[in-house]
Amino acid sequence: MQKILIVSILLTFSLNVIANVNFNADDELKELGIIGQDFEYIDLELATEFFKTGSEEAASSFPYKSNDVVEIVSAFMTPYYSSVTIRPLLEQSEEEEKEMIDFMRTEESLQEWCKELFKFNYMMVNDHQVELFYINKVGEEFGLVMLNNKTCR
């Protein structure tokens, strides 16, 4: 049951945070003159403005109930760091919640997070980090996983 729940969260998360499955951040950033052909930032000021504007526009849609499984509470990006906070919506016992959190931190789950949230070349080349936060059923927020060059292969 827990693995099915995790897969649902991952699928929902990936389909909703990266709303357009055909969107390629590398191509968009190149077209805007933010990164070069080698994916390195060539205009950090423009990159900062691009991510700031995108984060501000996205903020008005949070919290976002993706489906009956998960709600995205907040998300923002800078050229070198992204943060996403989620809150599961299903009623779970403390034991079930702990089991789910433990599974979301496994190497297997970490690589799934990497495939969905750390998939663009500019992230790897520029040492970008993506931090995923979790709000438990009593409202406590804590870091769930950190995606970066070391954790994503």
N, C-alpha and C positions, 0 to 999 in steps of 0.2 A: 504493500500500500504506500509506504513512504517513498519508494523509488518512483512510483507512478506520480505522486504529488510533486516530487522534485522535477521530473521530466516536464510536467505541466507548467510549473513555475518557469523553468528555463525556456520552454517553447513560447509561452505567453510573453515573457520578458523580451526575448529576442525579436518577436514579431511586433511588439509595441514600442520598445525603445528605439529600435532601428526600424522606424515605421515603413519605410520603403525598401523592400528586400532587394530592389535593383539599384539602390543608392550605393555609390562607391565613393567613400570619403577621399581616397587618394586622387581619383580623377577630378573631383570637385575642387579640392585644394590646389591641384596643379592648374586647373583652368582659371582659378582666381588669382594665381600668381603668389600663393602662400608657400607652396613647397616646389622644389625643383624636380627634375627627372629622377634624382637619387632619393627623393622623398624627404630630404632635409628642409627645414624651414629656411626660406630665403627672405621673408618679410615678416619678422616676429611681431611688429606693431599691427600689421593687417591680420595676422593669425589671432592675436589677442582680441582684437575687435570682433572678428568673425565668431569666435567661441563665446565671447561675452554676449553678443547680440543673440546668438542661438540659444544660450542658456536663459537669457531674460525672456525670450519669446516662449520657450518651453515651460517656464515657471508658472505661467498663468493656467496651464492645463493640469497642474498637480494639486491635490492628489488625483491620480488617474487610476480608476478601477479597470484593470485590463480584462478581467473576467471574474468569475466567482472564486478564483484561486489566489490571485495576488493583486495588490495595489502598489503602484509606484508612487512613493510619497514625494520624492524630489530627485532631481538630477541636474548636474551642471558640468561644464567642461572649460578647461583652459588649454593652452597649447601643450602643457606637460602633465596635466592631471585632470581626471574625470572622477566624479562621485555619483553614485546612484544609491538611493535608499528605498528599500522595499518593505512591505508589511503583508504577510499572508492574511487572507480573509477567512480561511476555514477555521472552525472551532477545533482545537486540539488540546489534548491533555499536556501537562508539562513534560511528561516523558516522551510523548509523540513529537512535541516541538523540539526537544533536545536531540532526539534521534534524527529529525529532519535537518537540524543545524549541523550536526556531526557529519551527516552524509553530504551536505552542501560544501563542506570543507575537505572532502576526500580528494585525492589526486584525480580520480575519475571525473568528479564534478568540476574540479578546477579546470581541467582541460576543456570541458564543455563550455564553461564560462568564457574561457579564452577564445574558443571558436566563434562565439557570438559577440563578445564585447571587445576583444583585442585582436581583431582580424585585419586591420588595415596596416599597410607597410609604414606609413608615417609614424604610427605609434611605436613600432619597434625601433625605427631609425632614430627617433628623437627622444628615446627613453621615457615615453609617456607611461603613466601609471593610471590604472582604473581601480578604484576602491568601491567595493560593494558593502553597503551597510544594511542591517536588518533591525527592524523594530519588533520586539517580541510582544506577546499578548498582554503584558502589563505595562507596555509603553517604553521599555528600556531599549535604547539604541546602542548597537555595538558593531564593530567591524566584522564582516563576514569573510571576505577574501580580498586579496590585493593581486591584481593582474599587472605583470610587467615583463621585462625581458628575461628575468630569471624564472618566473613561474609559468610563463607561456612559451611552449616550444613549437 
